[in-house]
Amino acid sequence: MPTGDRTKLTEEVIRNALSAVMDPDLHRDIVSLGFISDIKIEGSAVAFKLTLTTPACPVREKLESEAREVVAALPGVERVDLETTAVVPSQRKSSSREPVVGIKHIIAVTSGKGGVGKSTVAVNLAVALSQLGARVGVLDSDITGPNVPLMLDVADYQPVGRDNKIVPPENYGIKCMSMSFFVSKDTPVIWRGPMLDKAIRQFLRDVEWGELDYLIVDMPPGTGDAQLTMVQAVELSGGIIVTTPQDVALLDGRKGLAMFKQMAVPVLGFIENMSFFVCPHCDGRSDIFSHGGGQKLSHEMSVPFLGEIPLDIKVREGGDTGAPITAVDPDHPVSRAFLECAKKVAAQISINTLAPVASPA
């Protein structure tokens, strides 16, 4: 390659080439988004850093591939070295509610009715996000029926304090807080609204969460005091609605969606749990609870469909024994389904965070 061509290889030329690479979710190029930094040119070798908005980015491989290709196609380039990292941006503040120090995004997982596997989904989503490289915690806000500690195998944890904060247990890379740490297993929690309100606020602000990219809040089913407290206490980055395919669950899913919209909480989407069953003996598929209702509802209500989770006995066994399937068997089809859901959740958070602010009329 003639020396004259190589002199044309500058940082500006590299950035101009990379500006042709578009993020399909954010609908902007990776240069204007601020994803590109640390460009170095040494002879015919070019190195640069690609910083994504989440380690769970579903289009990471696509962006990496296209970024390499456009730089490698430049005259004078013989080698491309790309380093990819991720920094989750904090939620854009849009209200007077004070954020929880150290937590970038708080995500509520709810359902219109009980029995749809909401806690199972919350725990496995948290594990999937952690496996993808994010810092994650789970707050069990179901004060009267907490079961997240059992699912994370931390049910026997004895709370300790440090610097006037409650230190949460950690397992599978997930920090956890729940009312079950403070009451006997056989003692029912029979509380009125104000007591629930105080407990949830304490679990948000009086726990040593540290630095988290995502705090998953496992909400109790329905639309009651806990949901109202959570919305009033902090600014949520979004809500996820868990449903199952049958009509009665979808009807209640609509109520969950209406609740989020009424409270001005961004709806990240629907997850259809127990979507179908694959026989382990014949590989035949059975739509036990019907099929496709969650996706249809998402389309009707114009909210994202985050994915469908198969019905599998290993999911139930993992929940009962404190061994989430996503943690102990990451190659299982159910684990892969949770992983894809986690990527879509992270993508929706990034879209909402980086979307242009509408100008006042």
C-alpha positions as a Markdown table, in Angstrom:
| # | Residue | x | y | z |
|---|---|---|---|---|
| 1 | Met | 0.0 | 0.0 | 0.0 |
| 2 | Pro | 1.5 | 3.4 | -0.9 |
| 3 | Thr | 2.6 | 5.5 | 2.0 |
| 4 | Gly | 0.5 | 8.4 | 0.7 |
| 5 | Asp | -2.7 | 6.3 | 1.3 |
| 6 | Arg | -1.7 | 5.6 | 4.9 |
| 7 | Thr | -1.3 | 9.3 | 5.8 |
| 8 | Lys | -5.0 | 9.6 | 5.1 |
| 9 | Leu | -5.8 | 7.3 | 8.0 |
| 10 | Thr | -6.8 | 9.6 | 10.8 |
| 11 | Glu | -9.1 | 9.4 | 13.8 |
| 12 | Glu | -11.6 | 11.5 | 11.9 |
| 13 | Val | -11.6 | 9.1 | 9.0 |
| 14 | Ile | -12.2 | 6.2 | 11.5 |
| 15 | Arg | -15.0 | 8.0 | 13.2 |
| 16 | Asn | -16.6 | 8.8 | 9.8 |
| 17 | Ala | -16.5 | 5.2 | 8.8 |
| 18 | Leu | -17.9 | 4.0 | 12.1 |
| 19 | Ser | -20.8 | 6.5 | 11.9 |
| 20 | Ala | -22.3 | 4.2 | 9.2 |
| 21 | Val | -22.9 | 1.6 | 11.9 |
| 22 | Met | -26.4 | 2.0 | 13.3 |
| 23 | Asp | -27.8 | 0.6 | 16.5 |
| 24 | Pro | -31.1 | -1.0 | 15.4 |
| 25 | Asp | -32.7 | -0.5 | 18.8 |
| 26 | Leu | -31.7 | 3.1 | 19.4 |
| 27 | His | -31.9 | 4.1 | 15.7 |
| 28 | Arg | -28.8 | 6.2 | 15.8 |
| 29 | Asp | -25.2 | 5.6 | 14.8 |
| 30 | Ile | -22.7 | 4.3 | 17.3 |
| 31 | Val | -20.5 | 7.5 | 17.0 |
| 32 | Ser | -23.2 | 10.0 | 17.8 |
| 33 | Leu | -24.3 | 7.7 | 20.6 |
| 34 | Gly | -20.9 | 8.0 | 22.2 |
| 35 | Phe | -20.1 | 4.4 | 21.9 |
| 36 | Ile | -16.7 | 4.9 | 20.3 |
| 37 | Ser | -13.5 | 5.9 | 22.2 |
| 38 | Asp | -9.8 | 5.3 | 22.5 |
| 39 | Ile | -9.1 | 5.2 | 18.8 |
| 40 | Lys | -5.4 | 4.4 | 18.2 |
| 41 | Ile | -3.6 | 4.2 | 14.8 |
| 42 | Glu | -0.3 | 2.5 | 14.6 |
| 43 | Gly | 0.8 | 2.1 | 11.0 |
| 44 | Ser | -1.7 | -0.2 | 9.3 |
| 45 | Ala | -3.3 | -1.3 | 12.7 |
| 46 | Val | -6.3 | 0.4 | 14.1 |
| 47 | Ala | -7.6 | -0.1 | 17.7 |
| 48 | Phe | -10.7 | 1.3 | 19.3 |
| 49 | Lys | -13.2 | 0.7 | 22.1 |
| 50 | Leu | -16.9 | 0.0 | 21.7 |
| 51 | Thr | -18.8 | 0.9 | 24.9 |
| 52 | Leu | -22.4 | -0.5 | 25.0 |
| 53 | Thr | -25.3 | 0.6 | 27.2 |
| 54 | Thr | -25.6 | -2.8 | 28.8 |
| 55 | Pro | -23.6 | -6.0 | 29.1 |
| 56 | Ala | -26.9 | -7.7 | 28.1 |
| 57 | Cys | -27.0 | -6.0 | 24.7 |
| 58 | Pro | -28.9 | -8.3 | 22.3 |
| 59 | Val | -27.2 | -6.7 | 19.2 |
| 60 | Arg | -23.6 | -6.8 | 20.6 |
| 61 | Glu | -22.3 | -9.3 | 18.0 |
| 62 | Lys | -24.0 | -7.4 | 15.1 |
| 63 | Leu | -22.4 | -4.1 | 16.2 |
| 64 | Glu | -19.0 | -5.6 | 16.7 |
| 65 | Ser | -19.1 | -7.3 | 13.3 |
| 66 | Glu | -20.2 | -4.2 | 11.4 |
| 67 | Ala | -17.7 | -1.9 | 13.3 |
| 68 | Arg | -14.8 | -4.2 | 12.3 |
| 69 | Glu | -15.9 | -4.5 | 8.7 |
| 70 | Val | -16.2 | -0.7 | 8.1 |
| 71 | Val | -12.8 | 0.0 | 9.6 |
| 72 | Ala | -11.2 | -3.0 | 7.9 |
| 73 | Ala | -12.5 | -1.7 | 4.5 |
| 74 | Leu | -10.6 | 1.6 | 4.8 |
| 75 | Pro | -7.5 | 2.0 | 2.6 |
| 76 | Gly | -4.4 | 1.3 | 4.6 |
| 77 | Val | -6.0 | -0.8 | 7.3 |
| 78 | Glu | -4.6 | -4.3 | 7.7 |
| 79 | Arg | -5.5 | -5.1 | 11.3 |
| 80 | Val | -8.5 | -4.1 | 13.5 |
| 81 | Asp | -8.4 | -4.5 | 17.3 |
| 82 | Leu | -11.7 | -4.0 | 19.0 |
| 83 | Glu | -12.3 | -3.9 | 22.7 |
| 84 | Thr | -16.0 | -4.1 | 23.8 |
| 85 | Thr | -17.2 | -3.1 | 27.2 |
| 86 | Ala | -20.5 | -1.8 | 28.7 |
| 87 | Val | -21.5 | 0.9 | 31.1 |
| 88 | Val | -25.2 | 1.0 | 32.0 |
| 89 | Pro | -26.4 | 4.7 | 32.0 |
| 90 | Ser | -28.5 | 5.8 | 35.0 |
| 91 | Gln | -32.1 | 6.4 | 34.6 |
| 92 | Arg | -33.1 | 9.8 | 33.4 |
| 93 | Lys | -34.6 | 11.7 | 36.3 |
| 94 | Ser | -38.1 | 13.0 | 35.5 |
| 95 | Ser | -39.7 | 13.5 | 38.9 |
| 96 | Ser | -39.1 | 14.8 | 42.4 |
| 97 | Arg | -38.7 | 11.3 | 43.8 |
| 98 | Glu | -35.2 | 10.6 | 45.1 |
| 99 | Pro | -33.3 | 7.8 | 43.5 |
| 100 | Val | -31.8 | 5.0 | 45.6 |
| 101 | Val | -28.1 | 5.7 | 45.9 |
| 102 | Gly | -26.0 | 3.3 | 43.8 |
| 103 | Ile | -28.9 | 1.7 | 41.9 |
| 104 | Lys | -29.2 | 2.7 | 38.2 |
| 105 | His | -32.5 | 1.1 | 37.3 |
| 106 | Ile | -35.4 | -0.4 | 39.3 |
| 107 | Ile | -37.6 | -2.8 | 37.4 |
| 108 | Ala | -40.9 | -4.0 | 38.8 |
| 109 | Val | -42.1 | -7.5 | 37.9 |
| 110 | Thr | -45.8 | -8.0 | 38.5 |
| 111 | Ser | -48.8 | -10.0 | 37.4 |
| 112 | Gly | -52.5 | -9.4 | 37.5 |
| 113 | Lys | -53.1 | -12.7 | 39.4 |
| 114 | Gly | -51.2 | -15.3 | 41.4 |
| 115 | Gly | -50.0 | -18.6 | 40.2 |
| 116 | Val | -48.4 | -17.5 | 36.9 |
| 117 | Gly | -44.8 | -18.0 | 38.1 |
| 118 | Lys | -44.0 | -14.3 | 38.6 |
| 119 | Ser | -41.3 | -14.9 | 41.3 |
| 120 | Thr | -39.7 | -17.6 | 39.2 |
| 121 | Val | -39.5 | -15.2 | 36.3 |
| 122 | Ala | -38.1 | -12.4 | 38.4 |
| 123 | Val | -35.4 | -14.7 | 39.9 |
| 124 | Asn | -34.3 | -16.2 | 36.7 |
| 125 | Leu | -34.3 | -12.9 | 34.9 |
| 126 | Ala | -32.0 | -11.5 | 37.6 |
| 127 | Val | -29.7 | -14.5 | 37.2 |
| 128 | Ala | -29.6 | -14.2 | 33.5 |
| 129 | Leu | -28.8 | -10.5 | 33.7 |
| 130 | Ser | -26.0 | -11.3 | 36.1 |
| 131 | Gln | -24.6 | -14.0 | 33.8 |
| 132 | Leu | -24.5 | -11.5 | 31.0 |
| 133 | Gly | -22.2 | -9.3 | 33.2 |
| 134 | Ala | -24.6 | -6.9 | 35.0 |
| 135 | Arg | -24.7 | -6.1 | 38.7 |
| 136 | Val | -28.1 | -7.2 | 39.9 |
| 137 | Gly | -30.2 | -7.4 | 43.1 |
| 138 | Val | -33.7 | -8.7 | 43.8 |
| 139 | Leu | -36.1 | -7.1 | 46.3 |
| 140 | Asp | -38.9 | -9.4 | 47.4 |
| 141 | Ser | -41.7 | -6.9 | 48.0 |
| 142 | Asp | -44.3 | -9.5 | 48.6 |
| 143 | Ile | -44.3 | -8.8 | 52.3 |
| 144 | Thr | -47.1 | -11.3 | 53.2 |
| 145 | Gly | -45.9 | -14.2 | 51.0 |
| 146 | Pro | -42.2 | -13.9 | 50.4 |
| 147 | Asn | -40.5 | -16.8 | 48.6 |
| 148 | Val | -37.5 | -15.3 | 46.7 |
| 149 | Pro | -35.0 | -16.3 | 49.4 |
| 150 | Leu | -36.0 | -19.9 | 49.0 |
| 151 | Met | -35.5 | -19.7 | 45.3 |
| 152 | Leu | -32.1 | -18.2 | 45.7 |
| 153 | Asp | -31.1 | -20.6 | 48.5 |
| 154 | Val | -30.6 | -17.9 | 51.1 |
| 155 | Ala | -33.7 | -18.6 | 53.2 |
| 156 | Asp | -31.6 | -19.3 | 56.4 |
| 157 | Tyr | -29.8 | -16.0 | 56.2 |
| 158 | Gln | -29.6 | -14.1 | 59.5 |
| 159 | Pro | -29.6 | -10.3 | 58.8 |
| 160 | Val | -26.7 | -8.2 | 60.0 |
| 161 | Gly | -26.2 | -4.5 | 60.0 |
| 162 | Arg | -23.3 | -2.3 | 59.0 |
| 163 | Asp | -23.2 | 1.5 | 59.2 |
| 164 | Asn | -26.9 | 1.7 | 59.9 |
| 165 | Lys | -27.7 | -0.4 | 56.8 |
| 166 | Ile | -29.0 | -4.0 | 56.4 |
| 167 | Val | -26.4 | -6.2 | 54.7 |
| 168 | Pro | -28.2 | -8.4 | 52.1 |
| 169 | Pro | -27.2 | -12.0 | 51.4 |
| 170 | Glu | -25.8 | -12.8 | 48.0 |
| 171 | Asn | -25.9 | -16.0 | 45.9 |
| 172 | Tyr | -25.5 | -16.7 | 42.2 |
| 173 | Gly | -24.2 | -13.2 | 41.9 |
| 174 | Ile | -27.5 | -11.8 | 43.1 |
| 175 | Lys | -28.1 | -9.6 | 46.2 |
| 176 | Cys | -31.4 | -10.2 | 47.9 |
| 177 | Met | -33.7 | -8.7 | 50.5 |
| 178 | Ser | -37.0 | -10.0 | 51.8 |
| 179 | Met | -39.3 | -9.8 | 54.8 |
| 180 | Ser | -38.8 | -13.6 | 55.3 |
| 181 | Phe | -35.4 | -12.8 | 56.9 |
| 182 | Phe | -37.1 | -11.0 | 59.8 |
| 183 | Val | -40.0 | -13.3 | 60.7 |
| 184 | Ser | -40.3 | -16.9 | 61.7 |
| 185 | Lys | -41.1 | -19.3 | 58.8 |
| 186 | Asp | -44.4 | -20.2 | 60.5 |
| 187 | Thr | -45.4 | -16.7 | 61.4 |
| 188 | Pro | -47.9 | -15.0 | 59.1 |
| 189 | Val | -47.4 | -11.4 | 58.3 |
| 190 | Ile | -50.8 | -9.8 | 58.8 |
| 191 | Trp | -50.2 | -6.1 | 58.2 |
| 192 | Arg | -52.2 | -3.1 | 57.1 |
| 193 | Gly | -51.2 | -0.7 | 54.3 |
| 194 | Pro | -49.1 | 1.8 | 56.4 |
| 195 | Met | -46.9 | -1.0 | 57.8 |
| 196 | Leu | -46.3 | -2.5 | 54.3 |
| 197 | Asp | -45.4 | 1.0 | 53.1 |
| 198 | Lys | -42.8 | 1.4 | 55.7 |
| 199 | Ala | -41.2 | -2.0 | 55.2 |
| 200 | Ile | -40.9 | -1.5 | 51.4 |
| 201 | Arg | -39.4 | 1.9 | 51.8 |
| 202 | Gln | -36.9 | 0.6 | 54.3 |
| 203 | Phe | -35.9 | -2.3 | 52.0 |
| 204 | Leu | -35.2 | 0.2 | 49.3 |
| 205 | Arg | -33.2 | 2.8 | 51.2 |
| 206 | Asp | -31.9 | 1.1 | 54.4 |
| 207 | Val | -30.2 | -1.9 | 52.6 |
| 208 | Glu | -26.6 | -1.9 | 51.6 |
| 209 | Trp | -27.3 | -2.6 | 48.0 |
| 210 | Gly | -23.9 | -1.2 | 46.8 |
| 211 | Glu | -23.6 | -0.4 | 43.1 |
| 212 | Leu | -26.3 | -2.2 | 41.0 |
| 213 | Asp | -27.1 | -1.9 | 37.3 |
| 214 | Tyr | -30.6 | -3.4 | 37.9 |
| 215 | Leu | -32.7 | -4.0 | 40.9 |
| 216 | Ile | -35.5 | -6.4 | 40.1 |
| 217 | Val | -38.5 | -6.0 | 42.4 |
| 218 | Asp | -40.7 | -9.0 | 42.7 |
| 219 | Met | -44.1 | -7.5 | 43.3 |
| 220 | Pro | -47.1 | -9.3 | 45.0 |
| 221 | Pro | -49.8 | -10.2 | 42.5 |
| 222 | Gly | -52.6 | -7.8 | 41.8 |
| 223 | Thr | -52.8 | -4.0 | 42.1 |
| 224 | Gly | -52.6 | -3.1 | 45.8 |
| 225 | Asp | -50.7 | -1.2 | 48.5 |
| 226 | Ala | -47.3 | -2.6 | 47.6 |
| 227 | Gln | -47.6 | -1.5 | 44.0 |
| 228 | Leu | -48.7 | 2.0 | 45.1 |
| 229 | Thr | -45.9 | 2.3 | 47.6 |
| 230 | Met | -43.3 | 1.3 | 45.1 |
| 231 | Val | -44.4 | 3.8 | 42.5 |
| 232 | Gln | -44.6 | 6.6 | 45.1 |
| 233 | Ala | -41.3 | 5.7 | 46.8 |
| 234 | Val | -39.0 | 5.7 | 43.8 |
| 235 | Glu | -38.9 | 6.3 | 40.1 |
| 236 | Leu | -39.2 | 3.0 | 38.3 |
| 237 | Ser | -37.3 | 2.4 | 35.0 |
| 238 | Gly | -40.1 | 0.1 | 33.9 |
| 239 | Gly | -42.5 | -2.7 | 34.6 |
| 240 | Ile | -42.7 | -6.3 | 33.3 |
| 241 | Ile | -46.0 | -8.1 | 33.3 |
| 242 | Val | -45.9 | -11.9 | 33.6 |
| 243 | Thr | -48.9 | -13.8 | 32.3 |
| 244 | Thr | -49.8 | -17.3 | 31.1 |
| 245 | Pro | -51.6 | -18.1 | 27.8 |
| 246 | Gln | -55.1 | -18.8 | 29.1 |
| 247 | Asp | -57.8 | -16.1 | 28.8 |
| 248 | Val | -58.3 | -15.5 | 32.6 |
| 249 | Ala | -54.5 | -14.7 | 33.0 |
| 250 | Leu | -54.6 | -12.5 | 30.0 |
| 251 | Leu | -57.5 | -10.6 | 31.4 |
| 252 | Asp | -55.6 | -9.9 | 34.6 |
| 253 | Gly | -52.5 | -9.0 | 32.5 |
| 254 | Arg | -54.5 | -6.2 | 31.0 |
| 255 | Lys | -55.2 | -4.9 | 34.6 |
| 256 | Gly | -51.5 | -4.9 | 35.3 |
| 257 | Leu | -50.8 | -3.0 | 32.2 |
| 258 | Ala | -53.5 | -0.5 | 33.0 |
| 259 | Met | -52.0 | 0.0 | 36.5 |
| 260 | Phe | -48.5 | 0.8 | 35.1 |
| 261 | Lys | -50.0 | 3.2 | 32.6 |
| 262 | Gln | -52.1 | 4.9 | 35.2 |
| 263 | Met | -49.1 | 5.4 | 37.4 |
| 264 | Ala | -46.9 | 6.6 | 34.5 |
| 265 | Val | -44.5 | 3.7 | 34.7 |
| 266 | Pro | -42.9 | 2.7 | 31.4 |
| 267 | Val | -44.1 | -0.8 | 30.4 |
| 268 | Leu | -41.1 | -2.9 | 29.3 |
| 269 | Gly | -43.3 | -5.7 | 28.0 |
| 270 | Phe | -45.1 | -9.0 | 28.6 |
| 271 | Ile | -43.5 | -12.3 | 29.4 |
| 272 | Glu | -45.6 | -15.4 | 28.7 |
| 273 | Asn | -44.7 | -18.0 | 31.3 |
| 274 | Met | -45.7 | -21.7 | 31.0 |
| 275 | Ser | -46.1 | -21.1 | 27.4 |
| 276 | Phe | -45.9 | -24.7 | 26.2 |
| 277 | Phe | -44.7 | -28.1 | 27.3 |
| 278 | Val | -42.3 | -30.3 | 25.5 |
| 279 | Cys | -42.5 | -34.0 | 26.5 |
| 280 | Pro | -39.1 | -35.3 | 27.6 |
| 281 | His | -39.9 | -38.8 | 26.2 |
| 282 | Cys | -41.3 | -38.0 | 22.7 |
| 283 | Asp | -40.3 | -34.4 | 22.2 |
| 284 | Gly | -44.0 | -33.7 | 21.4 |
| 285 | Arg | -45.2 | -30.2 | 22.1 |
| 286 | Ser | -48.4 | -29.6 | 24.1 |
| 287 | Asp | -50.0 | -26.1 | 24.5 |
| 288 | Ile | -51.4 | -27.0 | 28.0 |
| 289 | Phe | -52.7 | -23.5 | 28.7 |
| 290 | Ser | -53.4 | -22.5 | 25.1 |
| 291 | His | -50.7 | -20.6 | 23.3 |
| 292 | Gly | -49.8 | -17.2 | 21.9 |
| 293 | Gly | -52.1 | -15.1 | 24.1 |
| 294 | Gly | -49.3 | -13.0 | 25.6 |
| 295 | Gln | -47.9 | -12.2 | 22.2 |
| 296 | Lys | -51.4 | -11.3 | 20.9 |
| 297 | Leu | -52.1 | -9.1 | 23.9 |
| 298 | Ser | -48.8 | -7.3 | 23.4 |
| 299 | His | -49.7 | -6.6 | 19.8 |
| 300 | Glu | -53.2 | -5.4 | 20.8 |
| 301 | Met | -51.9 | -3.1 | 23.5 |
| 302 | Ser | -48.8 | -1.9 | 21.5 |
| 303 | Val | -46.2 | -3.0 | 24.1 |
| 304 | Pro | -43.2 | -5.2 | 23.6 |
| 305 | Phe | -43.4 | -9.0 | 23.8 |
| 306 | Leu | -40.3 | -10.0 | 25.7 |
| 307 | Gly | -40.6 | -13.8 | 25.2 |
| 308 | Glu | -42.2 | -17.1 | 26.1 |
| 309 | Ile | -40.9 | -19.4 | 28.8 |
| 310 | Pro | -41.7 | -23.2 | 28.4 |
| 311 | Leu | -43.2 | -25.2 | 31.2 |
| 312 | Asp | -40.6 | -27.6 | 32.5 |
| 313 | Ile | -40.4 | -29.6 | 35.7 |
| 314 | Lys | -36.8 | -28.6 | 36.2 |
| 315 | Val | -38.0 | -25.0 | 36.7 |
| 316 | Arg | -40.2 | -26.0 | 39.6 |
| 317 | Glu | -37.6 | -28.3 | 41.1 |
| 318 | Gly | -35.0 | -25.5 | 40.9 |
| 319 | Gly | -37.3 | -23.1 | 42.6 |
| 320 | Asp | -38.1 | -25.5 | 45.5 |
| 321 | Thr | -34.4 | -26.3 | 46.1 |
| 322 | Gly | -32.8 | -22.9 | 45.7 |
| 323 | Ala | -31.2 | -23.8 | 42.4 |
| 324 | Pro | -32.6 | -21.5 | 39.6 |
| 325 | Ile | -32.4 | -23.3 | 36.3 |
| 326 | Thr | -30.7 | -20.4 | 34.6 |
| 327 | Ala | -27.9 | -20.6 | 37.1 |
| 328 | Val | -27.4 | -24.4 | 37.4 |
| 329 | Asp | -28.2 | -25.4 | 33.8 |
| 330 | Pro | -27.5 | -22.4 | 31.5 |
| 331 | Asp | -27.7 | -24.5 | 28.3 |
| 332 | His | -31.2 | -25.8 | 29.0 |
| 333 | Pro | -33.8 | -24.5 | 26.6 |
| 334 | Val | -35.7 | -22.7 | 29.4 |
| 335 | Ser | -32.4 | -21.0 | 30.5 |
| 336 | Arg | -31.8 | -19.8 | 27.0 |
| 337 | Ala | -35.4 | -18.4 | 26.9 |
| 338 | Phe | -34.7 | -16.5 | 30.1 |
| 339 | Leu | -31.4 | -15.2 | 28.6 |
| 340 | Glu | -33.2 | -13.9 | 25.5 |
| 341 | Cys | -35.9 | -12.2 | 27.7 |
| 342 | Ala | -33.1 | -10.6 | 29.8 |
| 343 | Lys | -31.5 | -9.2 | 26.7 |
| 344 | Lys | -34.8 | -7.7 | 25.6 |
| 345 | Val | -35.5 | -6.2 | 29.0 |
| 346 | Ala | -32.0 | -4.6 | 29.0 |
| 347 | Ala | -32.6 | -3.3 | 25.5 |
| 348 | Gln | -35.9 | -1.7 | 26.5 |
| 349 | Ile | -34.2 | 0.0 | 29.4 |
| 350 | Ser | -31.5 | 1.4 | 27.2 |
| 351 | Ile | -34.1 | 2.6 | 24.6 |
| 352 | Asn | -36.1 | 4.4 | 27.3 |
| 353 | Thr | -33.0 | 5.9 | 28.9 |
| 354 | Leu | -31.5 | 7.2 | 25.7 |
| 355 | Ala | -34.6 | 8.2 | 23.8 |
| 356 | Pro | -34.7 | 11.9 | 22.8 |
| 357 | Val | -36.6 | 14.1 | 25.2 |
| 358 | Ala | -39.6 | 15.6 | 23.5 |
| 359 | Ser | -39.6 | 19.3 | 23.2 |
| 360 | Pro | -42.4 | 21.2 | 25.0 |
| 361 | Ala | -45.2 | 22.3 | 22.6 |
